[in-house]
Amino acid sequence: MSMIKYRMFVLVCLVLQGNALAQPGYHLSALRFKVFYNGEDFIRRTEKDLVLEWRTNKNTDWQKAFVQNGVFTTGNIDAERHPAEIKIYRRGTRDTMYISTSRSLDHIPFQPGHFVFDRNTAPLANMHTFSSVQITNQHWRYFSSTAMDTLPLLQKQRFVYIDKELYPHDVETPNEKGVQYKGFQKSEHIKATEEDEYEVCIELGQLYYAPALSSSVYCIGYLNDLHKEIKDYRPWLLESKDACRSWSIRFPLQEEDAQLANINNRGFVFLRENETTAYITYDALGNIVDSFVTEAPCNSSQNIFLSCDTDTKLSTMQGVESSSPYMSNGSSPHLFHRRFTSDGVHFVSMDGLPFHPNAINRQVLPGAEEKILELNAGDTYAYLTLRRNKLVLLSYNYTLVSNDFGNSWTYYRNGLLDGGSWNFIWLDDNTLVNVTQEYADVIRID
């Protein structure tokens, strides 16, 4: 891994990179719109009643969209940088609908008024529900130009891992909606440099938390390349005693592929799968106290953090949490769990993981699966997690929360992610923390 120097322009680039991941770079493409009138698909009436026109600049002339495969289609435009202005009207009447959007919309209920869509609100307009499932706040009144901010916004309390004097103040702007800077706590995984800058010396990776065993959160980190001729790829154990607000370095591990499996009265038990699969126990000072070979780690009582099951994940009623490493260039991929259950009988699953997920399904009887939600959001990544009966779907631009195992959902704008960092862990049933290399975002989800 190469040394990371954090300067203000690098931070800005990271944010832009995150947006690029969600919607890859600027390019010319057509926008498509499907319009309904009194619940009826427009295609049965468009030649008689409805017209859709578009433009990308208020000083240019309106152009009529053409119909292609049952959808109004514009010409090729750069809507990400220059949102399109859409006008829909009924011939022979004054009923006109105005829309400003950078995204295609596939279920427009025709109604007079002015409506605005951005990356945080357009996904909600495109979502479809099935089998009596509902999104409780999916209504076009939330998209009115005068009511956009009525959609709930998840607040993030941001705890930065470096001294405030080193942190670029321009990053802390009033326009960063939903972010409250709560503290600047020096963390041992970040070091100051001679140029009054800072660099990550150990990159934070997978998180582990078992409150019944320890009040601390633990992390597996990897040493950065600090101009050494020989790169050290061994992992390090880090500890946070303040709920991920800062990190201290405990000790290095001898195994490159070590994963934390358990915590007991003797110390920390790690699973090593290189050459031979073995459990290795370190004491509190980092000394190896014992090791033994295992042939079936997934069935071992030693293994509480690793489920060894990438398909079905039970709810976390047992009070053991582990994260999947954040997703960015050069990082390990997420351990995506496709199916979730709270009782071993009823299942909710997400299709399309890990890339371009689009649908959530429900299984109530063996072999009988039904679709309950189509996202239609064009997500590059989305992440589904479970707290007891509470399902939480995290994306770059929005968050969906269900407190009844998928029967109804609440939509939150703004999402939780910047720069592709995905390293979530639950501190309790309502508190989620996303750990990045520079800061931790603590989010309350009731």
Order of alpha helices (4+ residues) and beta strands (2+ residues): beta-alpha-beta-beta-beta-beta-beta-beta-beta-beta-beta-beta-alpha-beta-beta-beta-beta-beta-beta-beta-beta-beta-beta-beta-beta-beta-beta-beta-beta-beta-beta-beta-beta-beta-beta-beta-beta-beta-beta-beta
